[in-house]
Amino acid sequence: MKTQVKLTRWIMFSMVLGVAIGYVCHQMAPDGNAAKAIAADLGIITEIFLRLIKMIIAPLVFATLVSGISSMESGKAIGRIGVRAVGWFILASLISLSIGLLFVNLAHPGMSMNLPLPGADASTNLKTSALNAKDFLTHMFPGALPRQWPPTRSCRSSCFRYFSVSGLAGSRELPRGKH
């Protein structure tokens, strides 16, 4: 419990320090452009911190899932947990979509904006090729390992975790007397 209180105090101290630094920087800046320059300079610290967080999250999640799945005894348990996880993902998606739609319909964001529409010949530079079943299925299965870590590849990295754990589970030594 003592560690929790200590951590909470550090978080509160950091929040107050951030507000104080922001206030001092705002007071030191003679105009808006100078404030943006100061924010850009301080943004380097933010960028480094976020990159360090991203660097540790993927291996941490990978190790947690691998150890959790490898501790299960049967494939049925893994399948049951997988179905449950997919169910939770779908439920969370539906809830977040519902909340988003509710607030958009209540607040009507962007109603007062009068932006000109682009011409018919304007390019969006988007890949508009239709997604087909072959591309969808092959996209789920991993290729080289470093490409599996980005957060946009969560399904692919989950497949990699499942196959790596299955390989580890299959290579586990059998208990004595069960040969």
Secondary structure, DSSP 8 states (H G I E B T S, - for coil): -HHHHHHHHHHHHHHHHHHHHHHHHHHH-SSHHHHHHHHHHHHHHHHHHHHHHHHHHHHHHHHHHHHHHHT---HHHHHHHHHHHHHHHHHHHHHHHHHHHHHHHHH-TTTT-------TT-----------HHHHHHHHS--SGGGG-SGGGHHHHHHHHHHHHHHHHHTS---TT--
